[in-house]
Amino acid sequence: MDQAYVIILFLFVLFALLGSGVWVGLALVGVAFVGMELFAASGSTGDRMATEIWSASSSWTLTALPMFIWMGEILFRTRLSQDMFNGLSPWLAKLPGGLVHTNIIGCTVFAAVSGSSAATLTTVGKMSIPELRKRNYPEHMVIGTLAGAATLGLMIPPSLALIVYGVSINESIIKLFFAGVLPGLVLAAMFMTYVAGYSFVSKDWSPIQETGMSIADKIKNSRFLIPVMLLIIAVIGSMFMGIATATEAAAIGVLGALVLAALQGSLTWSTFTESLMGATRTSAMIALILAGAAFLKMAMGFTGLPRELADSIAAMELSRFQLLMALLVFYIILGCFLDGISAIVLTMAVVEPMVREAGIDMIWFGIFVVVVVEMAQITPPIGFNLFVLQGMTNHEMGYIAKAAIPMFLIMVLMCFVLIWFPELATWLPDNIRQGPNA
């Protein structure tokens, strides 16, 4: 069958299933099943599906995923967000841009113990939106910075998107985690620079000024940051020092989160069971998507489509930059209709061969892809962060999307920064000490 007809067939089946409301994971299985029935030479499609899904689901590396999700769910139900605000606000009030920076730094800190964009947005937003409104900060800046900064949960370790990417292409999770550290911090700094610049040039910037606080009081308030910083050190530090794998670090994080919740008085039987069920639901959803993607990847192999596409692109003699620009546009468009994790697993079967063929480092490419799928979180019509913010603020979707546009453009700029300075994503992974089974 001609390559173009194969693509049209697969896309038709996929969008027909997605359009009918079928879960993404089941839609991927359906597309793969059609591909196997049409292109597999012989043998039982059902047996092959069961074998492939079991192989994909029994990966030891994948066990880190539900543990990190559970850690985020536990912390979501603690007083962590309010403590972070109390600890950060005295130091940030006098910076250009004032307390709007708490959105960005708060999301950066919580991303380092959550791994989820939605959990980061909800936790920090519940704390910051009422406080910033009370102080008369521009509403569109409060909303926009929160929408953009919450996407850091996809990049800063422990990142669920990076775990999914690593499992999809069989790369080291720890290397991917550390590849995301510097780009994540640089992106946060770019958000903060925008806020500071806007505060200088805007005519509607007239927040209520904070009362002065002595250095001693600021240091005293900083004690609220100690628990979360200790948890970050325990999780990320254990991986950096090579004494724990990603899975073991996730277990350390869960134990630390339970201890933190108990010390805060937030750990009740109700919050424990709610966090466990929340983690189970999210993990099951992602596991189903990964299982469907693994089966689709096998079906794609029978069609020969990934190899043909890679060869076609190689024949076009695109430079690395041109290929990356094509993929940038492709993922931005895809992100308008799929969430980040679905976009990653859906495309890797086709994209991975052509990226490897072009000689692009797969660790670096993982960070590049995550930056692009971060944009999907704030891109209409189905940007997930936009829906979360709409529920929290009762603003129209158009208003929230407009407020997030500067953050979207900054992330586009970050893609070019990664291309110009690839060492941002490769220096740490090349210089860390790896633990066993990393």
Backbone hydrogen bonds, N-H to C=O, Kabsch-Sander energy under -0.5 kcal/mol:
donor,donor_aa,acceptor,acceptor_aa,energy
6,V,2,D,-2.0
7,I,3,Q,-2.2
8,I,4,A,-2.4
9,L,5,Y,-2.6
10,F,6,V,-2.7
11,L,7,I,-2.7
12,F,8,I,-2.5
13,V,9,L,-2.5
14,L,10,F,-2.6
15,F,11,L,-2.8
16,A,12,F,-2.1
17,L,13,V,-2.2
18,L,14,L,-2.8
19,G,15,F,-2.6
20,S,16,A,-1.1
21,G,18,L,-1.5
22,V,17,L,-2.0
27,A,23,W,-2.4
28,L,24,V,-2.2
29,V,25,G,-1.8
30,G,26,L,-2.4
31,V,27,A,-2.3
32,A,28,L,-2.4
33,F,29,V,-2.5
34,V,30,G,-2.0
35,G,31,V,-2.2
36,M,32,A,-2.7
37,E,33,F,-2.4
38,L,34,V,-1.8
39,F,35,G,-2.4
40,A,36,M,-2.1
48,R,44,S,-2.0
49,M,45,T,-2.7
50,A,46,G,-2.5
51,T,47,D,-2.5
52,E,48,R,-2.6
53,I,49,M,-2.8
54,W,50,A,-2.3
55,S,51,T,-2.3
56,A,52,E,-2.4
57,S,53,I,-2.2
58,S,54,W,-1.6
59,S,56,A,-0.6
63,T,60,W,-1.4
64,A,61,T,-1.6
65,L,62,L,-1.3
67,M,63,T,-1.0
68,F,64,A,-2.5
69,I,65,L,-2.2
70,W,66,P,-2.4
71,M,67,M,-2.3
72,G,68,F,-2.1
73,E,69,I,-2.2
74,I,70,W,-2.5
75,L,71,M,-2.3
76,F,72,G,-2.0
77,R,73,E,-0.8
77,R,74,I,-1.1
78,T,75,L,-1.8
83,D,79,R,-2.2
84,M,80,L,-2.5
85,F,81,S,-2.1
86,N,82,Q,-2.3
87,G,83,D,-2.1
88,L,84,M,-2.5
89,S,85,F,-2.6
91,W,88,L,-1.1
92,L,88,L,-1.4
93,A,89,S,-1.8
95,L,92,L,-1.5
98,G,95,L,-2.8
100,V,97,G,-1.5
101,H,98,G,-1.6
102,T,99,L,-1.7
103,N,100,V,-1.3
104,I,100,V,-0.8
105,I,101,H,-3.0
106,G,102,T,-2.1
107,C,103,N,-1.8
108,T,104,I,-2.2
109,V,105,I,-2.7
110,F,106,G,-2.7
111,A,107,C,-2.4
112,A,108,T,-1.0
112,A,109,V,-0.6
113,V,110,F,-1.7
114,S,110,F,-0.7
115,G,111,A,-0.9
120,T,116,S,-2.0
121,L,117,S,-2.6
122,T,118,A,-2.6
123,T,119,A,-2.4
124,V,120,T,-2.3
125,G,121,L,-2.4
126,K,122,T,-2.0
127,M,123,T,-0.9
128,S,124,V,-3.0
129,I,125,G,-1.9
131,E,127,M,-0.8
132,L,128,S,-3.0
133,R,129,I,-2.3
134,K,130,P,-2.1
135,R,131,E,-1.0
136,N,133,R,-1.7
137,Y,132,L,-2.0
141,M,138,P,-0.6
142,V,138,P,-2.0
143,I,139,E,-2.6
144,G,140,H,-2.4
145,T,141,M,-2.3
146,L,142,V,-1.3
147,A,143,I,-2.4
148,G,144,G,-2.3
149,A,145,T,-2.9
150,A,146,L,-1.8
151,T,148,G,-1.2
152,L,149,A,-1.8
153,G,150,A,-1.7
154,L,151,T,-2.3
155,M,152,L,-1.3
156,I,152,L,-2.5
160,L,115,G,-1.9
160,L,158,P,-0.5
163,I,159,S,-1.8
164,V,160,L,-2.4
165,Y,161,A,-2.5
166,G,162,L,-2.7
167,V,163,I,-2.5
168,S,164,V,-2.2
169,I,165,Y,-1.8
170,N,166,G,-0.9
171,E,166,G,-2.1
173,I,438,A,-0.9
174,I,438,A,-1.6
176,L,172,S,-1.8
177,F,173,I,-2.7
178,F,174,I,-2.4
179,A,175,K,-1.9
180,G,176,L,-1.3
180,G,177,F,-0.7
181,V,178,F,-0.6
182,L,178,F,-0.6
184,G,180,G,-1.8
185,L,181,V,-2.2
186,V,182,L,-2.7
187,L,183,P,-2.6
188,A,184,G,-2.1
189,A,185,L,-2.3
190,M,186,V,-2.2
191,F,187,L,-2.1
192,M,188,A,-2.2
193,T,189,A,-2.3
194,Y,190,M,-2.0
195,V,191,F,-2.1
196,A,192,M,-2.5
197,G,193,T,-2.6
198,Y,194,Y,-2.8
199,S,195,V,-2.1
200,F,196,A,-1.0
200,F,197,G,-0.5
201,V,197,G,-1.6
202,S,198,Y,-2.4
206,S,204,D,-1.1
208,I,135,R,-2.7
218,K,214,S,-2.4
219,I,215,I,-2.6
220,K,216,A,-2.1
221,N,217,D,-2.6
222,S,218,K,-1.4
223,R,220,K,-1.2
224,F,221,N,-1.8
225,L,222,S,-1.9
226,I,223,R,-1.0
229,M,225,L,-2.2
230,L,226,I,-2.6
231,L,227,P,-1.9
232,I,228,V,-2.3
233,I,229,M,-2.5
234,A,230,L,-2.4
235,V,231,L,-2.4
236,I,232,I,-2.6
237,G,232,I,-0.8
237,G,233,I,-1.3
238,S,234,A,-0.9
239,M,235,V,-1.0
240,F,236,I,-2.7
241,M,237,G,-2.4
242,G,239,M,-1.0
243,I,238,S,-1.6
244,A,238,S,-1.2
249,A,245,T,-2.8
250,A,246,A,-1.9
251,A,247,T,-1.8
252,I,248,E,-2.2
253,G,249,A,-2.3
254,V,250,A,-2.2
255,L,251,A,-2.3
256,G,252,I,-2.7
257,A,253,G,-2.6
258,L,254,V,-2.4
259,V,255,L,-2.3
260,L,256,G,-2.7
261,A,257,A,-2.6
262,A,258,L,-2.2
263,L,259,V,-2.6
264,Q,260,L,-1.8
265,G,261,A,-0.5
265,G,262,A,-0.9
266,S,261,A,-2.4
267,L,261,A,-1.1
268,T,266,S,-1.1
272,F,268,T,-2.4
273,T,269,W,-2.4
274,E,270,S,-2.5
275,S,271,T,-2.4
276,L,272,F,-2.1
277,M,273,T,-2.6
278,G,274,E,-2.4
279,A,275,S,-2.3
280,T,276,L,-2.1
281,R,277,M,-2.5
282,T,278,G,-2.1
283,S,279,A,-2.6
284,A,280,T,-2.5
285,M,281,R,-2.0
286,I,282,T,-2.3
287,A,283,S,-2.8
288,L,284,A,-2.2
289,I,285,M,-1.8
290,L,286,I,-2.6
291,A,287,A,-2.5
292,G,288,L,-2.4
293,A,289,I,-2.4
294,A,290,L,-2.3
295,F,291,A,-2.0
296,L,292,G,-2.3
297,K,293,A,-2.4
298,M,294,A,-1.8
299,A,295,F,-2.3
300,M,296,L,-2.8
301,G,297,K,-1.6
302,F,298,M,-1.4
303,T,299,A,-1.6
304,G,300,M,-1.5
305,L,300,M,-0.8
308,E,304,G,-2.1
309,L,305,L,-2.9
310,A,306,P,-2.5
311,D,307,R,-2.6
312,S,308,E,-2.5
313,I,309,L,-2.6
314,A,310,A,-2.4
315,A,311,D,-2.4
316,M,312,S,-1.2
317,E,314,A,-1.3
318,L,313,I,-1.0
323,L,319,S,-2.5
324,L,320,R,-2.6
325,M,321,F,-2.3
326,A,322,Q,-2.2
327,L,323,L,-2.4
328,L,324,L,-2.4
329,V,325,M,-2.3
330,F,326,A,-2.3
331,Y,327,L,-2.8
332,I,328,L,-2.0
333,I,329,V,-2.3
334,L,330,F,-2.6
335,G,331,Y,-2.5
336,C,332,I,-0.6
336,C,333,I,-1.2
337,F,334,L,-1.9
338,L,334,L,-1.5
343,A,339,D,-2.4
344,I,340,G,-2.1
345,V,341,I,-2.3
346,L,342,S,-2.3
347,T,343,A,-1.3
348,M,344,I,-1.6
350,V,347,T,-1.2
351,V,347,T,-3.0
352,E,348,M,-2.2
354,M,350,V,-0.8
355,V,351,V,-2.3
356,R,352,E,-2.6
357,E,353,P,-2.4
358,A,354,M,-1.5
359,G,356,R,-1.6
360,I,355,V,-2.0
365,F,361,D,-2.5
366,G,362,M,-1.6
367,I,363,I,-1.3
368,F,364,W,-2.1
369,V,365,F,-2.9
370,V,366,G,-2.1
371,V,367,I,-2.3
372,V,368,F,-1.8
373,V,369,V,-3.0
374,E,370,V,-1.8
375,M,371,V,-1.0
375,M,372,V,-0.6
376,A,372,V,-0.8
377,Q,373,V,-0.7
377,Q,374,E,-1.2
378,I,375,M,-1.6
379,T,376,A,-0.9
382,I,336,C,-0.9
383,G,379,T,-0.8
385,N,377,Q,-1.4
386,L,377,Q,-0.9
386,L,383,G,-0.7
387,F,383,G,-1.4
388,V,384,F,-2.1
389,L,385,N,-2.5
390,Q,386,L,-2.1
391,G,387,F,-2.0
392,M,388,V,-1.5
393,T,389,L,-2.4
394,N,390,Q,-2.4
400,I,396,E,-1.9
401,A,397,M,-2.7
402,K,398,G,-2.2
403,A,399,Y,-2.1
404,A,400,I,-1.4
405,I,401,A,-0.6
405,I,402,K,-0.9
408,F,404,A,-2.1
409,L,405,I,-2.4
410,I,406,P,-2.0
411,M,407,M,-1.9
412,V,408,F,-1.8
413,L,409,L,-2.3
414,M,410,I,-1.9
415,C,411,M,-1.5
416,F,412,V,-1.3
417,V,413,L,-2.1
418,L,414,M,-2.3
419,I,415,C,-1.6
420,W,416,F,-2.7
421,F,417,V,-2.8
424,L,421,F,-1.9
425,A,422,P,-1.5
426,T,422,P,-1.1
427,W,423,E,-2.5
430,D,426,T,-1.7
431,N,427,W,-0.7
431,N,428,L,-1.4
432,I,428,L,-0.7
433,R,240,F,-0.8
434,Q,432,I,-0.6
438,A,435,G,-0.9
